[in-house]
Amino acid sequence: MLLKDQTAFITGAGRGIGRAIAWTFAEQGCAIAAAARTELELASTVAGVQERGQRALALPCDVSEVEQVERSVAATIEAFGQVDILVNNAGYACFKPFTELTVEEWQRTLDVNLTGTFLCTRAVLPGMMARRAGRILNISSVSALKPIDKQSAYCASKYGVNGLTATLALELRAHGIAVHALCPGGVATRLSEEAMPERDKSDWMTPADVAHTALYLATLGARATTDIIHLRRFGSEPLGR
């Protein structure tokens, strides 16, 4: 098993990409601390991890709230001893023209997507730095690589995630900690359906497609790394064209 005896703290783990990563990692021997706001969805994720023979912990948590994040990470360490892998996956999207965005929608997008990544990373770093080992995987987006109409807040938050990822990769390499950003294009999830109900998603990627790439990043050897992976729909145009 590729992740035997490791523990992953995964945000937004109640459904979609987060749940798929939790189950994929569990199949490779990883214990899972699943964090999300909805307890009922967390219960399903945890049950799936346990069905795969691994330990699981459900952590109701809003990643934009400092105390909730710190409490959840502390509970993970108490239950499993340490956090080997952090997956910052929790996300929020509100797609509309910039002139129609409210201050609250703008702020919520940054609070979840960018500040949540900051808070969770800050919470796990002391243990990783003490062990001189760890891996941080930030689920970003193609919206961090190119401008997209009606996604000003989302693009801003994800560009921020990529900037934070690159800076952390630079700062944390001396501590043996790898940091990556995974930037998928269209993925058929509830978030994408709610944000873009008018789009035909029949050829979009599935959460499992993203989870397989996340597993690749989580199992890279010590001598190699990659900063950003762009995962696109097979039928989409390559970047730069």
C-alpha positions as CSV (number, residue, x, y, z in Angstrom):
1,M,0.0,0.0,0.0
2,L,1.4,3.4,-1.0
3,L,0.2,5.3,2.0
4,K,0.4,2.7,4.7
5,D,0.6,4.0,8.3
6,Q,0.1,7.6,7.1
7,T,-2.7,10.1,8.1
8,A,-4.3,12.6,5.8
9,F,-6.3,15.6,7.0
10,I,-8.8,16.4,4.2
11,T,-11.0,19.5,4.1
12,G,-14.3,19.6,2.1
13,A,-14.3,15.8,2.6
14,G,-18.1,15.4,2.9
15,R,-18.6,15.0,-0.9
16,G,-17.2,15.4,-4.3
17,I,-13.5,15.7,-4.8
18,G,-12.7,15.6,-1.1
19,R,-14.7,12.4,-0.5
20,A,-13.0,10.8,-3.6
21,I,-9.6,11.6,-2.3
22,A,-10.4,10.3,1.1
23,W,-11.6,6.9,-0.3
24,T,-8.7,6.7,-2.7
25,F,-6.1,7.4,0.0
26,A,-7.8,4.9,2.3
27,E,-7.5,2.2,-0.4
28,Q,-3.7,2.8,-0.1
29,G,-3.6,2.3,3.7
30,C,-4.1,5.9,4.9
31,A,-6.0,6.9,8.0
32,I,-8.4,9.8,7.2
33,A,-9.4,12.8,9.2
34,A,-12.4,14.1,7.2
35,A,-13.3,17.8,7.8
36,A,-16.5,19.4,6.4
37,R,-19.4,21.5,7.5
38,T,-22.1,18.9,7.0
39,E,-22.1,16.1,9.6
40,L,-24.4,13.8,7.5
41,E,-22.1,14.0,4.5
42,L,-19.1,13.4,6.7
43,A,-20.8,10.2,8.1
44,S,-21.0,8.8,4.6
45,T,-17.3,9.6,3.9
46,V,-16.2,8.0,7.1
47,A,-18.3,4.9,6.5
48,G,-16.6,4.5,3.1
49,V,-13.1,4.8,4.6
50,Q,-14.0,2.2,7.2
51,E,-15.3,-0.1,4.6
52,R,-11.9,0.1,3.0
53,G,-10.4,-1.1,6.3
54,Q,-8.9,2.2,7.5
55,R,-9.4,4.4,10.5
56,A,-11.5,7.5,10.1
57,L,-12.4,10.6,12.1
58,A,-15.3,12.9,11.3
59,L,-14.6,16.6,12.0
60,P,-17.4,19.1,11.5
61,C,-15.4,22.2,10.6
62,D,-15.7,25.5,8.8
63,V,-12.2,26.1,7.4
64,S,-12.7,29.9,7.6
65,E,-13.0,29.8,11.4
66,V,-9.7,29.8,13.2
67,E,-10.9,28.0,16.4
68,Q,-12.7,25.3,14.4
69,V,-9.6,24.5,12.3
70,E,-7.2,24.4,15.3
71,R,-9.7,22.2,17.2
72,S,-10.0,19.8,14.3
73,V,-6.3,19.5,13.7
74,A,-5.7,18.9,17.5
75,A,-8.4,16.2,17.5
76,T,-6.6,14.5,14.5
77,I,-3.3,14.5,16.3
78,E,-4.9,13.2,19.5
79,A,-6.6,10.3,17.6
80,F,-3.8,9.4,15.0
81,G,-0.6,10.9,16.4
82,Q,0.2,13.2,13.5
83,V,-0.8,14.7,10.2
84,D,1.4,13.4,7.3
85,I,-0.7,14.8,4.4
86,L,-2.9,17.9,4.3
87,V,-5.4,18.2,1.5
88,N,-6.8,21.7,1.3
89,N,-9.9,21.0,-0.8
90,A,-12.8,22.9,0.8
91,G,-14.2,25.3,-1.7
92,Y,-16.9,27.9,-2.3
93,A,-17.9,29.4,-5.7
94,C,-20.2,32.2,-6.7
95,F,-20.1,32.8,-10.5
96,K,-21.7,36.1,-11.7
97,P,-20.6,39.3,-13.3
98,F,-18.2,41.4,-11.2
99,T,-20.7,44.3,-11.0
100,E,-23.3,41.9,-9.5
101,L,-21.1,40.4,-6.8
102,T,-21.9,41.4,-3.2
103,V,-19.3,42.2,-0.6
104,E,-20.5,39.1,1.3
105,E,-20.1,36.8,-1.7
106,W,-16.6,38.2,-2.4
107,Q,-15.5,37.8,1.2
108,R,-16.9,34.3,1.6
109,T,-15.1,33.1,-1.6
110,L,-11.8,34.4,-0.2
111,D,-12.5,33.2,3.3
112,V,-13.1,29.6,2.3
113,N,-10.8,29.2,-0.7
114,L,-7.7,31.2,0.4
115,T,-7.9,32.0,4.1
116,G,-9.1,28.4,4.8
117,T,-6.0,27.1,3.0
118,F,-3.8,29.4,5.1
119,L,-5.4,28.4,8.4
120,C,-5.3,24.7,7.8
121,T,-1.7,24.9,6.6
122,R,-0.7,26.9,9.6
123,A,-2.3,24.4,12.0
124,V,-0.5,21.4,10.7
125,L,2.9,22.9,10.1
126,P,4.4,22.7,13.7
127,G,4.2,18.9,13.6
128,M,5.4,18.6,10.1
129,M,8.3,20.9,10.8
130,A,9.3,19.1,14.0
131,R,9.4,15.8,12.0
132,R,11.0,17.4,9.0
133,A,8.5,15.6,6.8
134,G,5.0,16.2,5.4
135,R,3.1,17.0,2.2
136,I,0.6,19.7,1.5
137,L,-1.8,19.4,-1.5
138,N,-3.9,22.4,-2.4
139,I,-6.8,21.7,-4.7
140,S,-6.8,24.8,-6.8
141,S,-8.4,25.2,-10.3
142,V,-7.9,26.0,-13.9
143,S,-9.4,29.4,-12.8
144,A,-6.0,30.0,-11.2
145,L,-4.3,29.7,-14.6
146,K,-6.4,31.9,-16.8
147,P,-9.2,34.5,-16.5
148,I,-12.7,33.1,-16.9
149,D,-15.8,35.2,-17.4
150,K,-18.0,35.7,-14.4
151,Q,-15.5,34.1,-12.1
152,S,-13.7,37.2,-10.7
153,A,-13.9,36.3,-7.0
154,Y,-13.2,32.6,-7.7
155,C,-10.2,33.4,-10.0
156,A,-8.8,35.8,-7.4
157,S,-9.0,33.3,-4.6
158,K,-7.5,30.5,-6.7
159,Y,-4.7,32.7,-8.1
160,G,-4.0,33.4,-4.4
161,V,-3.9,29.7,-3.6
162,N,-1.3,29.1,-6.4
163,G,0.8,32.0,-5.1
164,L,0.7,30.7,-1.6
165,T,1.5,27.2,-2.8
166,A,4.6,28.4,-4.7
167,T,5.8,30.5,-1.7
168,L,5.3,27.7,0.7
169,A,7.2,25.3,-1.5
170,L,10.1,27.7,-1.4
171,E,10.0,28.3,2.3
172,L,9.3,24.8,3.5
173,R,11.7,22.8,1.4
174,A,14.4,23.3,4.1
175,H,12.0,21.5,6.5
176,G,11.5,18.5,4.2
177,I,7.8,19.5,3.4
178,A,6.5,19.3,-0.1
179,V,3.7,21.6,-1.3
180,H,1.7,21.2,-4.5
181,A,-1.3,22.8,-6.3
182,L,-3.6,20.6,-8.3
183,C,-5.6,22.7,-10.9
184,P,-8.5,20.7,-12.4
185,G,-10.7,22.0,-15.2
186,G,-14.4,21.0,-15.3
187,V,-15.3,18.4,-12.7
188,A,-18.9,17.1,-12.3
189,T,-19.6,17.9,-8.6
190,R,-22.5,19.5,-6.7
191,L,-20.5,22.7,-6.4
192,S,-20.1,22.9,-10.2
193,E,-23.7,22.0,-10.8
194,E,-24.9,24.8,-8.4
195,A,-22.5,27.3,-9.8
196,M,-23.1,26.5,-13.5
197,P,-26.4,24.7,-13.8
198,E,-26.7,25.7,-17.5
199,R,-23.5,23.9,-18.6
200,D,-23.6,20.4,-20.2
201,K,-21.3,18.3,-18.0
202,S,-21.6,15.0,-19.8
203,D,-17.9,15.0,-20.7
204,W,-16.6,16.6,-17.5
205,M,-14.1,14.8,-15.3
206,T,-15.3,12.9,-12.2
207,P,-14.0,13.4,-8.6
208,A,-12.2,10.1,-9.0
209,D,-10.1,11.5,-11.8
210,V,-8.9,14.2,-9.6
211,A,-8.3,11.8,-6.7
212,H,-6.0,9.6,-8.8
213,T,-3.9,12.6,-9.6
214,A,-3.9,13.6,-5.9
215,L,-2.6,10.1,-5.1
216,Y,0.2,10.6,-7.5
217,L,1.3,13.8,-5.8
218,A,1.0,12.3,-2.4
219,T,3.3,9.5,-3.3
220,L,6.1,11.3,-5.2
221,G,9.6,10.3,-4.2
222,A,11.8,12.4,-2.0
223,R,14.1,13.5,-4.9
224,A,11.4,14.8,-7.2
225,T,8.5,17.3,-6.9
226,T,6.1,19.3,-9.0
227,D,4.6,22.7,-8.1
228,I,1.5,22.8,-10.2
229,I,-0.5,20.2,-12.2
230,H,-3.2,21.3,-14.6
231,L,-5.7,18.5,-15.1
232,R,-8.1,19.2,-17.9
233,R,-11.0,17.6,-19.6
234,F,-9.8,15.4,-22.5
235,G,-11.9,17.4,-25.0
236,S,-10.8,20.8,-23.7
237,E,-8.2,23.1,-25.3
238,P,-4.7,23.0,-23.9
239,L,-3.6,26.2,-22.1
240,G,-1.9,28.7,-24.2
241,R,-3.8,28.1,-27.4
